[in-house]
Amino acid sequence: MTIGEFLRENKLSVGDNFKFLLEKLGVYQEEFVKRVESAVGETAKMSKSKANTVDPEDMVNSYGADTVRLYILFAGPVEKDFEWTEEGLQGAHRFLKRLWGFFHENLERLRNLQYTREELSKVEGKAKDVRKKAHQTLKKYLQDMEELSFNTAIAGIMELLNTLQDFKPETQADYKVLKEALELILFMLYPITPHICEELWNELGNQRLMVFYTFPQPDPEALKEEEVEVAVQVNGKLKAVIKVPIDAQEDTVKSIALAQEKVAKALKNKKLQKVIYVKNKLINLVVSDG
């Protein structure tokens, strides 16, 4: 039996036998303990009896209550244990700082800016894509929260913030889309990090607390799909994937498919015998030697 097998069989960990000894000797090093744990044992589980618990008050004093809540809920599924790490806590703190910084970079353009869903439904281009992403995130968030999948709900919010940071608003309409998306982030984070959300909500020019506002619902207009990806095959072999209008007719899809470089190359010196089109899914060009 290996050392690791012995420790697991007896529900022990390197931390039980090793960590406190190093601390008493004054030679404790976190990285060294982790290397030993990885090699022969299991990481020490948090327990009062092992005197290795983390005092939430200390963490709150260092990082704030919002960070601690965000980290706990993002660490993994609620039904599973997780290993408490300083790195994970710092990661949650960095995300909130990034949100705070990005928010204030745009605050002057967003404060007291008014918009309606009706006018936002008419935006085009990149702004339209950003708005669609925001409402897709909200829709997924509501499903995740209903299923207590807090970690995936938070992951979606983080992904949305990345999208917003890549967005470069230019027009007034662009900034209205940005404001709506940031407000959706605040509402989604509110049950998890209420302090920072209330502060940012107030800085936007809102006079009442967020709790007095109706929680937003996804806009069906923003979620509406206008394009679909269609696989392009030549004699049953995939050559390209194209975007076409939903429910596009065969001639339209065929024209777009033939314009693709790989498709054109596959058809060179060939004779098109037949076109098989499955609406919104695929188009197969059946060819023979010319």
Secondary structure, DSSP 4 states (H G I P E B T S, - for coil): --HHHHHHHTT--HIIIIIHHHHHHT---HHHHHHHHHHHS-PPPP-GGGT----HHHHHHHH-HHHHHHHHHHSS-TTS-----HHHHHHHHHHHHHHHHHHHHHHHHHTT----HHHHTT--HHHHHHHHHHHHHHHHHHHHHHTT-HHHHHHHHHHHHHHHHH----SHHHHHHHHHHHHHHHHHHTTT-HHHHHHHHHHTT--S-GGGSPPP---HHHH---EEEEEEEETTEEEEEEEEETT--HHHHHHHHHTSHHHHHHHTTEEEEEEEEETTTEEEEEEEE-
